[in-house]
Amino acid sequence: MINEKLPKIWYGGDYNPEQWDESVMEEDIRMFKLAGIDVATVNVFSWARIQPDENTYDLEWLDRIIDRLYKDGIYVCLATSTGAHPAWLAKKHPDVLRVDYDGRKRKFGGRHNSCPNSPAYRKLSERLAGTIAERYKDHLAVLVWHVSNEYGGYCYCDNCEAAFRVWLEQRYGTLEKLNKAWNTAFWGHTFYDWDEIVAPNALSEEWGHNRTNFQGISIDYRRFQSSSLLDCYKLEYEAIKQHSPNLQVTTNLMGTYSELDYFEWAKYMDVVSWDNYPSMDTPFSLTAMTHDLMRGLKSGQPFMLMEQTPSQQNWQPYNSLKRPGVMKLWSYQAVARGADTVLFFQLRRSVGACEKYHGAVIEHVGHENTRVFRESAELGAELQQLSGRILDSRVDSKVAIVYDWENRWAVELSSGPTVALKYLDEVHKYYDALFQMNVQTDMISVEEQLDRYDLVIAPVLYMVKPGFAEKVEAFVARGGTFVTTFFSGIVNENDIVTLGGYPGKLRKVLGIWAEEIDALLPGQQNDIVLNKPLGALDSGTYSGSILCDLIHTEGAEVVAEYGSDFYKGMPAVTVNSFGEGKAWYVATSPDKTFLQGLMAHLCEAAGIQPLLATPDGVEVSQRAINGSTFTFILNHNAEAVQLSELPNTFTKELLSGEAVNGSLAIAAKGVAILES
């Protein structure tokens, strides 16, 4: 539980009363009570208000806000305000300003605008976090600490370049080891002094988006920048903990955001929180996968939904309204997959600047007689009704998909074989096949233990880090089923090719070796010929795209072959018996029908059952605690659905309180929570 002072699913969101006259707050609180809002995230972007100069702090206005909220039973998620530095700080300490990818020095403006290796930024942000923590450490309103806001963006300034060299020396120890790790003999790049190394950007090794001459240098700079921003977070974290050791500390992540290694960040977060902003056409399974990834950052611990919009966003090309019922539906999707909070950005719409058209519980009209407010109040009442029943419950999965940010960087920085290969897309394809069957799936790191799973899938595991191949071998030998795909096992953690044949260190467990990799043109496909049925998947011809590995078996059984081109008849899908288990290799990116059939076969063979059989567009997830199980059924369709022949283990539906007698009708965009 995040904080026992409020033992329910928290409901509320970002609140910025400093943007209005204080009298507005009285009306806001009246409406908060109507909506069931019990948590407000405050002080997110108030650094300039708190600190008008380097040595002056003004927190009396924040005292009044927190005290007034708490008077009416509204707790706070208290932020440190360091997500955007003040103008005076940029003027007095220009080292705080970032240098962009093209080598241009920024001026004051925007947010995500502080150099993570600026001495001034580190010193003053740490001091501010400590000052706030010392003042409010014993305030009964404070439930959790919120450091900065949505960390992101890289800097290429002289401070970062110098810090990069120090980071590299700590990582490699000697220039000899660094030159070997980066293969600097290529193009005469051998370094003889640490000061010869420069940041990889448009002025040096990189050009365009994810294009680089030296993958090792570019991957390390991404590691370094992620680590640098994490160091800034850790400075504030420790400053808070000095005064408030017992309250949990978080910062809001951004799902599959590519620039930061969130598995590494999560090690230093007491509770994971993230901001969920899908578009209206985002696949429901991609949002579900991202929730599962956020839950997986801390090995299944419940997380905080820190931000979502009650209605529309402001920064996408087309900012559609959430249709009636969708806000509630998507909120329950988060809860179903491990969220113990439902928080919005924002509680009242801003009157100016770029977020004035971003949705809010309280619209610009300023009263409760709006569709959005009514829906918000309905959800607030339901979350109050659920109380603590679901709180701190866990999601139990027997299937895991491996996700690795560093591997993603390496795949996307690769100098071939195709620009069409997108790591996130390939991972999602496998997740979606399981999602459509209502098979619960964890998203895990390469550091996670595999023992509790029966099926582990690692799509496009291009980079194999030390120890992971051995972990896979042990998992399969004990009886597990492992699946990986084309373009896997190619390089080590420094993006240096593992010689001796692809898939490198995975070659033994997979029982194959890959000779060549063919890149298919957009719209081009090769046939996947399945000569005998695979479970419920009929024999016949399917299709593969993007890449085709030309593989040879070394003990593996050929499950399917290519049907065309000069490699017709070569293996397209193989399975290798290894100890008590099996290791599968899918040598191309298969079509949806084949992939769903393969996943169904593997789950059936491993004894993994879907949670429920449902019509298309109906999502199922499950949480359990203290012997009780809660099955969430989410109808994403625009029409009602009828479920029949439900297991007799279900006793009642929690939102209606009605008994379940074998069948259930769920309205369009509706939700049911079945207890058993």
C-alpha positions as CSV (number, residue, x, y, z in Angstrom):
1,M,0.0,0.0,0.0
2,I,1.3,3.4,-1.0
3,N,0.1,5.1,2.2
4,E,-2.2,3.6,4.8
5,K,-3.7,7.0,5.6
6,L,-5.9,6.6,2.5
7,P,-6.6,2.9,2.2
8,K,-8.5,3.0,-1.1
9,I,-7.8,3.6,-4.8
10,W,-6.8,7.3,-4.8
11,Y,-8.8,9.6,-7.0
12,G,-7.8,13.1,-8.2
13,G,-5.0,14.6,-10.1
14,D,-2.8,17.6,-10.9
15,Y,-4.1,20.9,-9.3
16,N,-2.5,24.3,-9.9
17,P,-4.4,26.8,-7.8
18,E,-1.4,29.2,-7.9
19,Q,-2.6,30.0,-11.5
20,W,-5.8,31.6,-10.2
21,D,-7.1,33.9,-7.5
22,E,-7.4,32.1,-4.2
23,S,-11.2,32.5,-4.1
24,V,-11.5,30.1,-7.0
25,M,-10.2,27.3,-4.7
26,E,-13.3,27.4,-2.6
27,E,-15.5,26.5,-5.5
28,D,-13.0,23.9,-6.7
29,I,-13.1,22.1,-3.4
30,R,-16.9,22.1,-3.4
31,M,-16.8,20.3,-6.8
32,F,-14.0,18.0,-5.7
33,K,-16.2,16.7,-3.0
34,L,-19.0,16.2,-5.5
35,A,-16.7,14.2,-7.7
36,G,-15.2,12.1,-4.9
37,I,-11.7,13.5,-5.4
38,D,-9.5,12.8,-2.4
39,V,-6.0,13.4,-3.7
40,A,-4.5,16.5,-5.4
41,T,-1.0,16.6,-6.9
42,V,0.3,20.1,-6.2
43,N,3.4,22.2,-6.7
44,V,4.5,20.5,-9.9
45,F,5.7,23.6,-11.7
46,S,6.1,26.2,-9.0
47,W,9.8,26.7,-8.7
48,A,9.7,30.3,-9.9
49,R,6.8,31.1,-7.4
50,I,8.6,29.4,-4.5
51,Q,12.1,30.9,-5.1
52,P,12.2,34.4,-6.6
53,D,16.0,34.4,-6.3
54,E,18.8,32.1,-5.3
55,N,18.5,32.7,-1.5
56,T,14.8,33.4,-0.9
57,Y,12.0,30.9,-0.4
58,D,8.3,31.7,-0.2
59,L,6.2,28.7,0.9
60,E,3.4,30.5,2.8
61,W,1.1,30.3,-0.3
62,L,1.7,26.6,-0.5
63,D,0.9,26.2,3.2
64,R,-2.5,27.8,2.6
65,I,-3.2,25.5,-0.3
66,I,-2.2,22.3,1.4
67,D,-4.0,23.3,4.7
68,R,-7.2,24.2,2.8
69,L,-7.3,21.0,0.9
70,Y,-6.7,18.9,4.0
71,K,-9.4,20.7,5.9
72,D,-11.9,19.1,3.5
73,G,-10.3,15.7,3.6
74,I,-8.3,16.1,0.4
75,Y,-4.7,14.7,0.6
76,V,-1.8,15.8,-1.5
77,C,0.8,14.2,-3.7
78,L,3.5,16.8,-3.1
79,A,5.9,17.6,-6.0
80,T,9.3,19.3,-5.8
81,S,8.7,21.8,-8.6
82,T,12.0,21.1,-10.4
83,G,10.6,20.1,-13.7
84,A,11.3,23.6,-15.1
85,H,13.8,26.0,-13.8
86,P,13.1,29.7,-13.2
87,A,14.2,32.4,-15.7
88,W,16.5,34.0,-13.1
89,L,18.4,30.7,-12.8
90,A,19.0,30.6,-16.5
91,K,20.2,34.2,-16.5
92,K,22.5,33.8,-13.4
93,H,23.8,30.3,-14.2
94,P,23.8,29.8,-18.0
95,D,25.4,26.4,-17.5
96,V,21.8,25.2,-16.6
97,L,20.8,25.7,-20.3
98,R,21.0,22.6,-22.5
99,V,22.8,22.3,-25.8
100,D,20.6,20.5,-28.4
101,Y,21.4,17.7,-30.8
102,D,22.5,20.2,-33.5
103,G,24.9,21.9,-31.1
104,R,22.8,25.0,-30.4
105,K,22.8,26.5,-26.9
106,R,19.2,26.9,-25.6
107,K,17.8,30.0,-24.1
108,F,15.2,30.1,-21.3
109,G,11.9,28.6,-22.2
110,G,9.8,25.5,-22.2
111,R,10.4,22.7,-19.7
112,H,12.7,19.6,-19.7
113,N,15.1,22.5,-20.2
114,S,17.8,21.9,-17.6
115,C,21.2,20.3,-18.3
116,P,21.4,17.2,-16.0
117,N,25.1,17.8,-15.5
118,S,24.8,21.5,-14.7
119,P,26.4,22.1,-11.2
120,A,23.9,24.9,-10.6
121,Y,20.9,22.8,-11.5
122,R,22.0,19.9,-9.3
123,K,22.8,22.1,-6.3
124,L,19.6,24.2,-6.4
125,S,17.2,21.4,-7.3
126,E,18.5,19.3,-4.5
127,R,18.3,22.2,-2.0
128,L,14.7,23.0,-3.1
129,A,13.6,19.4,-2.7
130,G,15.2,19.3,0.8
131,T,13.6,22.6,1.8
132,I,10.1,21.4,0.8
133,A,10.6,18.1,2.5
134,E,11.8,19.7,5.7
135,R,8.8,22.0,5.8
136,Y,6.1,19.4,5.1
137,K,7.6,16.2,6.4
138,D,5.0,16.0,9.2
139,H,2.0,17.4,7.4
140,L,-0.9,15.0,7.7
141,A,-2.0,15.9,4.2
142,V,1.1,14.6,2.4
143,L,0.7,11.0,1.1
144,V,3.6,10.6,-1.3
145,W,6.4,12.7,-2.8
146,H,6.6,13.5,-6.5
147,V,10.1,14.4,-7.8
148,S,10.2,16.8,-10.8
149,N,8.0,15.8,-13.7
150,E,8.4,13.6,-16.8
151,Y,12.2,13.5,-17.0
152,G,13.4,13.4,-20.6
153,G,15.6,14.9,-23.3
154,Y,19.3,14.8,-23.8
155,C,21.9,17.5,-23.5
156,Y,25.2,17.8,-25.5
157,C,26.9,20.7,-23.7
158,D,30.5,20.9,-22.5
159,N,29.5,19.9,-19.0
160,C,27.8,16.8,-20.3
161,E,30.8,16.0,-22.6
162,A,33.2,16.2,-19.7
163,A,30.9,14.2,-17.5
164,F,30.6,11.6,-20.3
165,R,34.3,11.1,-20.2
166,V,34.3,10.5,-16.5
167,W,31.4,8.1,-16.8
168,L,33.3,6.2,-19.6
169,E,36.5,6.0,-17.5
170,Q,34.5,4.6,-14.6
171,R,32.8,2.1,-16.9
172,Y,35.8,0.9,-18.9
173,G,38.8,1.7,-16.7
174,T,41.3,2.1,-19.5
175,L,41.3,3.5,-23.0
176,E,42.5,0.2,-24.3
177,K,39.3,-1.5,-23.0
178,L,37.1,1.4,-24.4
179,N,38.7,1.2,-27.8
180,K,38.1,-2.5,-27.9
181,A,34.5,-2.2,-26.7
182,W,33.7,0.4,-29.4
183,N,35.8,-1.2,-32.1
184,T,37.6,2.1,-32.8
185,A,40.1,0.5,-35.1
186,F,37.2,1.0,-37.6
187,W,37.7,4.3,-39.5
188,G,40.8,5.2,-37.5
189,H,38.9,6.3,-34.4
190,T,41.4,5.0,-31.8
191,F,41.5,7.3,-28.8
192,Y,44.8,8.0,-26.9
193,D,43.4,10.5,-24.4
194,W,40.0,10.7,-22.7
195,D,39.7,14.4,-23.8
196,E,39.6,13.3,-27.4
197,I,36.2,11.8,-26.9
198,V,33.3,14.0,-27.9
199,A,29.5,13.7,-27.5
200,P,27.9,11.9,-30.4
201,N,25.4,14.2,-32.0
202,A,24.9,16.0,-35.4
203,L,28.3,17.6,-35.0
204,S,30.2,14.3,-34.7
205,E,29.0,10.7,-35.1
206,E,25.3,11.0,-35.7
207,W,22.9,12.4,-38.2
208,G,19.1,12.3,-38.6
209,H,17.0,10.1,-36.3
210,N,18.8,7.1,-34.9
211,R,21.6,7.2,-37.4
212,T,25.2,6.8,-36.2
213,N,28.6,5.8,-37.4
214,F,29.5,4.1,-34.1
215,Q,26.7,2.3,-32.4
216,G,28.8,1.6,-29.3
217,I,29.5,5.3,-28.7
218,S,25.8,6.3,-29.3
219,I,24.4,3.5,-27.1
220,D,26.8,4.5,-24.3
221,Y,25.8,8.2,-24.6
222,R,22.1,7.1,-24.2
223,R,23.1,5.1,-21.1
224,F,25.0,8.1,-19.8
225,Q,22.2,10.6,-20.4
226,S,19.7,8.2,-18.8
227,S,22.1,7.8,-15.8
228,S,22.7,11.6,-15.6
229,L,19.0,12.4,-15.4
230,L,18.6,9.5,-12.9
231,D,21.4,11.1,-10.8
232,C,19.4,14.3,-10.7
233,Y,16.3,12.4,-9.5
234,K,18.4,10.5,-6.9
235,L,19.8,13.8,-5.4
236,E,16.2,15.0,-4.8
237,Y,15.2,11.5,-3.6
238,E,17.9,11.5,-0.9
239,A,17.2,15.1,0.0
240,I,13.6,14.1,0.7
241,K,14.4,10.9,2.6
242,Q,16.7,12.9,5.0
243,H,13.6,14.6,6.3
244,S,10.8,12.2,5.4
245,P,12.2,8.6,5.4
246,N,8.8,6.8,5.8
247,L,6.8,8.3,2.8
248,Q,7.2,6.8,-0.6
249,V,8.9,8.8,-3.4
250,T,8.2,8.6,-7.1
251,T,8.5,10.5,-10.4
252,N,6.1,10.2,-13.3
253,L,7.4,8.0,-16.1
254,M,6.0,8.0,-19.7
255,G,5.4,4.4,-20.6
256,T,7.5,3.2,-23.5
257,Y,9.4,6.5,-23.7
258,S,12.5,5.6,-25.6
259,E,15.2,7.8,-24.1
260,L,15.4,6.5,-20.5
261,D,16.0,3.0,-19.2
262,Y,13.0,2.7,-16.8
263,F,14.1,-0.7,-15.4
264,E,17.2,1.1,-14.1
265,W,15.2,4.0,-12.8
266,A,12.7,1.8,-11.0
267,K,15.4,0.5,-8.7
268,Y,15.4,4.0,-7.1
269,M,11.6,4.6,-7.1
270,D,9.6,3.5,-4.0
271,V,6.5,3.2,-6.2
272,V,6.3,3.5,-10.0
273,S,4.0,6.1,-11.5
274,W,3.3,6.9,-15.1
275,D,1.3,9.2,-17.4
276,N,-1.1,7.5,-19.9
277,Y,-2.0,9.4,-23.0
278,P,-3.2,7.1,-25.8
279,S,-4.8,8.5,-28.9
280,M,-8.3,7.4,-29.9
281,D,-6.8,5.0,-32.4
282,T,-4.1,3.5,-30.1
283,P,-4.7,-0.2,-30.0
284,F,-6.2,-1.2,-26.6
285,S,-3.6,-3.9,-26.3
286,L,-0.7,-1.4,-26.6
287,T,-2.1,0.6,-23.7
288,A,-2.6,-2.7,-21.7
289,M,1.0,-3.7,-22.6
290,T,2.3,-0.4,-21.3
291,H,0.4,-0.7,-18.0
292,D,1.9,-4.2,-17.7
293,L,5.3,-2.8,-18.4
294,M,5.0,-0.2,-15.7
295,R,3.9,-3.0,-13.3
296,G,6.8,-5.1,-14.4
297,L,9.4,-2.3,-13.6
298,K,9.2,-3.4,-9.9
299,S,8.4,-7.1,-10.3
300,G,4.6,-6.8,-10.2
301,Q,4.3,-4.2,-7.5
302,P,1.1,-2.0,-8.0
303,F,1.8,1.3,-9.6
304,M,0.3,4.8,-9.7
305,L,-1.6,6.1,-12.7
306,M,-0.3,9.6,-12.2
307,E,-1.8,11.3,-15.2
308,Q,-4.5,10.8,-17.8
309,T,-6.9,13.2,-19.4
310,P,-10.6,13.2,-18.4
311,S,-11.5,14.2,-22.0
312,Q,-9.0,15.4,-24.6
313,Q,-5.4,16.1,-25.0
314,N,-3.8,19.2,-26.4
315,W,-0.5,18.1,-28.0
316,Q,-1.5,15.4,-30.5
317,P,-2.2,16.3,-34.1
318,Y,-5.9,15.4,-33.7
319,N,-7.2,15.8,-30.1
320,S,-10.4,13.9,-30.1
321,L,-12.8,13.9,-27.2
322,K,-13.0,10.7,-25.1
323,R,-16.5,9.4,-26.0
324,P,-19.0,8.7,-23.3
325,G,-17.8,5.9,-21.1
326,V,-14.3,5.8,-22.4
327,M,-12.7,7.7,-19.6
328,K,-14.1,5.3,-17.0
329,L,-13.3,2.3,-19.2
330,W,-9.6,3.3,-19.6
331,S,-9.4,4.2,-15.9
332,Y,-10.5,0.7,-15.0
333,Q,-8.1,-0.8,-17.6
334,A,-5.3,0.8,-15.5
335,V,-6.7,-0.6,-12.3
336,A,-7.2,-4.0,-13.8
337,R,-3.5,-4.2,-14.7
338,G,-2.1,-3.0,-11.4
339,A,-2.9,0.7,-10.8
340,D,-3.8,1.7,-7.2
341,T,-4.5,5.3,-8.2
342,V,-6.6,7.0,-10.8
343,L,-5.3,10.6,-11.2
344,F,-5.8,13.1,-13.9
345,F,-4.0,15.9,-15.6
346,Q,-5.7,18.2,-14.8
347,L,-8.4,19.0,-12.2
348,R,-9.1,22.5,-13.5
349,R,-8.3,23.7,-17.0
350,S,-5.5,26.3,-17.3
351,V,-6.6,29.7,-18.8
352,G,-3.5,30.3,-20.9
353,A,-0.5,28.8,-22.6
354,C,-0.2,25.5,-24.4
355,E,-2.3,23.4,-22.0
356,K,-5.4,25.6,-21.8
357,Y,-7.1,23.1,-24.2
358,H,-6.0,20.0,-22.3
359,G,-9.0,18.4,-20.7
360,A,-9.9,18.8,-17.0
361,V,-12.5,17.6,-14.5
362,I,-13.5,21.2,-14.2
363,E,-13.9,22.8,-17.6
364,H,-13.5,26.5,-18.5
365,V,-17.2,27.0,-17.9
366,G,-16.4,26.5,-14.2
367,H,-19.3,24.4,-12.9
368,E,-20.3,20.8,-12.5
369,N,-23.0,20.7,-15.2
370,T,-20.8,19.1,-17.9
371,R,-20.6,15.6,-19.3
372,V,-17.0,15.3,-18.2
373,F,-17.7,16.3,-14.6
374,R,-20.7,13.9,-14.4
375,E,-18.6,11.0,-15.7
376,S,-15.8,11.9,-13.3
377,A,-18.2,12.0,-10.4
378,E,-19.7,8.6,-11.3
379,L,-16.2,7.1,-11.4
380,G,-15.3,8.8,-8.1
381,A,-18.4,7.2,-6.4
382,E,-17.5,3.8,-7.8
383,L,-14.0,3.9,-6.5
384,Q,-15.3,4.9,-3.1
385,Q,-17.6,2.0,-3.3
386,L,-14.8,-0.4,-4.1
387,S,-12.9,1.0,-1.1
388,G,-9.9,-1.1,-0.2
389,R,-11.1,-4.4,-1.7
390,I,-8.8,-4.3,-4.7
391,L,-6.0,-2.2,-3.1
392,D,-2.5,-3.8,-3.2
393,S,-3.7,-6.9,-5.0
394,R,-1.4,-8.5,-7.5
395,V,-1.5,-9.8,-11.1
396,D,-0.4,-13.4,-11.4
397,S,1.0,-14.4,-14.8
398,K,2.6,-17.5,-16.2
399,V,3.7,-15.8,-19.4
400,A,6.4,-13.1,-19.6
401,I,7.7,-10.9,-22.5
402,V,11.3,-9.6,-22.1
403,Y,11.6,-5.8,-22.8
404,D,15.0,-4.1,-22.7
405,W,15.6,-0.4,-23.4
406,E,19.2,-0.8,-24.2
407,N,18.3,-3.5,-26.7
408,R,15.8,-1.1,-28.2
409,W,18.5,1.5,-28.6
410,A,20.8,-1.0,-30.3
411,V,18.1,-2.2,-32.7
412,E,17.1,1.3,-33.7
413,L,20.7,2.5,-34.0
414,S,21.7,-0.5,-36.1
415,S,23.2,0.4,-39.5
416,G,21.0,-2.2,-41.2
417,P,19.5,-4.4,-42.3
418,T,16.2,-2.4,-42.6
419,V,14.7,0.8,-41.4
420,A,11.3,-1.0,-41.1
421,L,12.3,-2.9,-38.0
422,K,10.8,-1.2,-34.9
423,Y,11.5,-3.0,-31.6
424,L,8.4,-1.7,-29.9
425,D,6.2,-2.9,-32.7
426,E,7.6,-6.4,-32.8
427,V,7.2,-6.7,-29.0
428,H,3.6,-5.5,-29.3
429,K,2.8,-8.1,-31.9
430,Y,3.6,-10.9,-29.5
431,Y,1.8,-9.2,-26.6
432,D,-1.3,-8.5,-28.8
433,A,-1.5,-12.2,-29.8
434,L,-1.7,-13.1,-26.1
435,F,-4.0,-10.2,-25.3
436,Q,-6.5,-11.3,-27.8
437,M,-6.7,-14.7,-26.0
438,N,-7.1,-13.0,-22.6
439,V,-3.8,-14.6,-21.5
440,Q,-2.3,-12.5,-18.7
441,T,1.3,-11.5,-19.4
442,D,4.1,-9.8,-17.5
443,M,6.6,-7.4,-19.1
444,I,10.0,-8.1,-17.5
445,S,13.6,-7.1,-17.8
446,V,16.6,-9.3,-18.7
447,E,17.5,-9.1,-15.0
448,E,14.2,-10.7,-13.8
449,Q,14.2,-14.3,-12.6
450,L,12.4,-16.6,-14.9
451,D,11.5,-19.3,-12.5
452,R,7.9,-18.3,-11.9
453,Y,7.0,-18.4,-15.6
454,D,6.1,-21.3,-17.9
455,L,6.5,-19.3,-21.2
456,V,9.0,-16.6,-21.8
457,I,9.1,-14.6,-25.1
458,A,12.0,-12.3,-26.1
459,P,11.2,-10.7,-29.5
460,V,14.1,-9.3,-31.5
461,L,16.7,-9.9,-28.7
462,Y,19.4,-8.4,-30.8
463,M,21.6,-7.5,-27.8
464,V,22.4,-10.4,-25.4
465,K,23.8,-9.2,-22.2
466,P,26.2,-11.2,-20.0
467,G,24.5,-14.0,-18.2
468,F,21.2,-13.9,-20.0
469,A,21.8,-16.8,-22.4
470,E,22.8,-19.0,-19.4
471,K,19.6,-17.9,-17.6
472,V,17.6,-18.9,-20.6
473,E,19.4,-22.3,-20.9
474,A,18.6,-23.0,-17.2
475,F,15.0,-21.9,-17.6
476,V,14.4,-24.2,-20.7
477,A,16.4,-27.1,-19.1
478,R,14.0,-27.0,-16.2
479,G,11.0,-27.4,-18.5
480,G,10.2,-23.9,-19.6
481,T,9.3,-22.7,-23.1
482,F,11.4,-20.0,-24.6
483,V,10.6,-18.1,-27.8
484,T,12.8,-15.6,-29.7
485,T,12.8,-14.3,-33.2
486,F,14.8,-13.1,-36.2
487,F,17.6,-10.6,-35.5
488,S,18.3,-12.1,-32.1
489,G,21.6,-13.0,-30.4
490,I,23.6,-10.8,-32.8
491,V,25.7,-8.6,-30.5
492,N,26.9,-8.2,-27.0
493,E,26.2,-5.2,-24.6
494,N,28.6,-3.0,-26.6
495,D,27.0,-3.8,-29.9
496,I,29.9,-5.9,-31.0
497,V,29.0,-8.9,-33.1
498,T,29.3,-12.3,-31.4
499,L,31.3,-14.3,-33.9
500,G,30.8,-17.9,-34.8
501,G,27.3,-17.6,-36.3
502,Y,24.0,-16.0,-35.3
503,P,22.2,-16.2,-32.9
504,G,25.5,-16.1,-30.9
505,K,25.1,-17.2,-27.3
506,L,21.6,-18.4,-27.9
507,R,22.7,-20.8,-30.6
508,K,23.1,-23.8,-28.2
509,V,19.6,-23.6,-26.6
510,L,17.9,-22.9,-30.0
511,G,19.7,-25.6,-31.9
512,I,20.2,-23.4,-35.1
513,W,22.6,-21.1,-36.8
514,A,21.7,-18.2,-39.1
515,E,23.8,-17.6,-42.2
516,E,22.3,-14.5,-43.7
517,I,19.5,-12.0,-43.1
518,D,17.3,-10.9,-46.0
519,A,15.5,-7.5,-45.7
520,L,12.2,-7.4,-47.5
521,L,10.9,-4.3,-49.2
522,P,7.8,-2.5,-48.0
523,G,4.8,-4.6,-49.0
524,Q,7.0,-7.6,-49.8
525,Q,6.4,-10.9,-48.1
526,N,7.7,-14.5,-48.1
527,D,5.5,-17.5,-47.4
528,I,5.6,-19.4,-44.2
529,V,4.7,-23.0,-45.1
530,L,3.3,-25.1,-42.3
531,N,3.4,-28.7,-43.5
532,K,1.3,-30.1,-40.6
533,P,-1.1,-28.6,-38.1
534,L,0.2,-26.9,-35.1
535,G,-2.4,-27.2,-32.4
536,A,-5.5,-25.4,-33.8
537,L,-3.3,-23.8,-36.5
538,D,-4.1,-25.5,-39.8
539,S,-1.3,-26.6,-42.1
540,G,-1.0,-24.3,-45.1
541,T,0.6,-21.1,-46.2
542,Y,1.0,-17.9,-44.1
543,S,3.2,-14.9,-44.6
544,G,6.3,-13.2,-43.1
545,S,7.7,-9.8,-43.6
546,I,10.4,-7.2,-42.6
547,L,13.3,-9.7,-42.2
548,C,13.9,-13.3,-43.1
549,D,16.8,-15.1,-41.3
550,L,18.3,-17.9,-43.4
551,I,18.9,-20.6,-40.8
552,H,20.3,-24.1,-40.6
553,T,19.3,-26.6,-37.9
554,E,21.7,-28.0,-35.4
555,G,19.3,-30.4,-33.7
556,A,16.2,-28.2,-33.9
557,E,13.0,-29.5,-35.5
558,V,11.7,-27.6,-38.5
559,V,8.1,-26.5,-37.9
560,A,7.6,-24.3,-41.0
561,E,9.6,-23.4,-44.1
562,Y,10.0,-20.5,-46.4
563,G,7.9,-20.8,-49.5
564,S,9.6,-18.6,-52.1
565,D,12.8,-16.9,-53.2
566,F,16.2,-18.6,-53.4
567,Y,15.9,-19.8,-49.8
568,K,12.6,-21.6,-50.4
569,G,12.6,-24.8,-48.3
570,M,14.8,-23.3,-45.6
571,P,13.5,-23.3,-42.0
572,A,11.2,-20.3,-41.1
573,V,10.1,-21.6,-37.6
574,T,12.0,-24.2,-35.5
575,V,11.7,-25.8,-32.1
576,N,14.6,-27.3,-30.1
577,S,14.2,-29.7,-27.2
578,F,16.7,-28.7,-24.5
579,G,16.6,-30.6,-21.2
580,E,13.0,-30.8,-20.1
581,G,11.8,-27.8,-22.1
582,K,11.7,-26.3,-25.6
583,A,13.2,-23.3,-27.4
584,W,11.4,-21.8,-30.4
585,Y,12.9,-19.6,-33.1
586,V,10.7,-17.5,-35.5
587,A,12.9,-16.4,-38.3
588,T,10.6,-13.8,-39.8
589,S,7.9,-11.4,-38.7
590,P,4.7,-13.6,-39.1
591,D,1.2,-12.4,-40.0
592,K,-1.3,-12.1,-37.3
593,T,-3.1,-15.3,-37.9
594,F,0.0,-17.4,-37.7
595,L,1.3,-15.6,-34.6
596,Q,-2.0,-16.0,-32.8
597,G,-2.1,-19.7,-33.7
598,L,1.5,-20.2,-32.5
599,M,0.8,-18.4,-29.2
600,A,-2.4,-20.5,-28.6
601,H,-0.4,-23.7,-29.3
602,L,2.4,-22.7,-26.9
603,C,0.0,-21.7,-24.1
604,E,-2.0,-24.9,-24.5
605,A,1.1,-27.0,-24.5
606,A,2.3,-25.3,-21.3
607,G,-1.1,-25.6,-19.6
608,I,-1.7,-21.9,-19.6
609,Q,-5.4,-21.1,-19.8
610,P,-7.1,-17.9,-20.9
611,L,-8.8,-16.0,-18.1
612,L,-12.1,-16.1,-20.0
613,A,-13.4,-16.7,-23.5
614,T,-14.9,-13.4,-24.8
615,P,-16.0,-11.8,-28.0
616,D,-13.5,-9.6,-29.9
617,G,-13.0,-6.2,-28.3
618,V,-13.6,-7.5,-24.8
619,E,-10.5,-7.4,-22.5
620,V,-10.0,-9.4,-19.4
621,S,-7.5,-9.0,-16.6
622,Q,-7.3,-10.3,-13.1
623,R,-6.0,-9.2,-9.7
624,A,-5.9,-11.3,-6.5
625,I,-5.3,-10.7,-2.8
626,N,-5.9,-12.7,0.4
627,G,-7.7,-15.6,-1.3
628,S,-10.0,-13.3,-3.3
629,T,-9.8,-12.9,-7.1
630,F,-11.1,-9.9,-9.0
631,T,-11.7,-10.4,-12.7
632,F,-12.1,-7.2,-14.8
633,I,-14.1,-7.4,-18.0
634,L,-13.7,-4.4,-20.2
635,N,-16.0,-4.0,-23.3
636,H,-14.2,-1.7,-25.8
637,N,-16.9,-2.2,-28.3
638,A,-19.5,0.4,-29.3
639,E,-22.2,-2.3,-28.7
640,A,-23.3,-4.2,-25.6
641,V,-22.0,-7.8,-25.3
642,Q,-23.5,-10.8,-23.6
643,L,-21.3,-13.3,-21.8
644,S,-22.7,-16.8,-21.1
645,E,-21.5,-19.9,-19.4
646,L,-19.4,-18.0,-16.9
647,P,-17.6,-20.2,-14.3
648,N,-19.7,-20.8,-11.2
649,T,-16.7,-19.5,-9.1
650,F,-17.9,-15.9,-9.6
651,T,-20.0,-14.8,-6.7
652,K,-21.0,-11.2,-7.5
653,E,-20.3,-8.2,-9.7
654,L,-18.7,-5.5,-7.5
655,L,-19.9,-2.3,-9.2
656,S,-23.6,-3.3,-9.2
657,G,-23.4,-5.6,-6.1
658,E,-25.5,-8.1,-8.0
659,A,-25.0,-11.9,-7.9
660,V,-23.5,-13.6,-11.0
661,N,-25.6,-16.5,-12.3
662,G,-23.7,-17.9,-15.2
663,S,-24.2,-15.0,-17.7
664,L,-23.6,-11.3,-17.8
665,A,-24.5,-8.4,-20.0
666,I,-21.9,-5.6,-20.3
667,A,-22.9,-2.3,-21.9
668,A,-21.1,-0.6,-24.7
669,K,-17.8,0.8,-23.2
670,G,-18.9,-0.9,-20.0
671,V,-17.0,-2.5,-17.2
672,A,-17.7,-5.5,-14.9
673,I,-15.6,-6.6,-11.9
674,L,-16.4,-10.2,-10.9
675,E,-15.3,-11.4,-7.5
676,S,-14.4,-15.1,-6.8
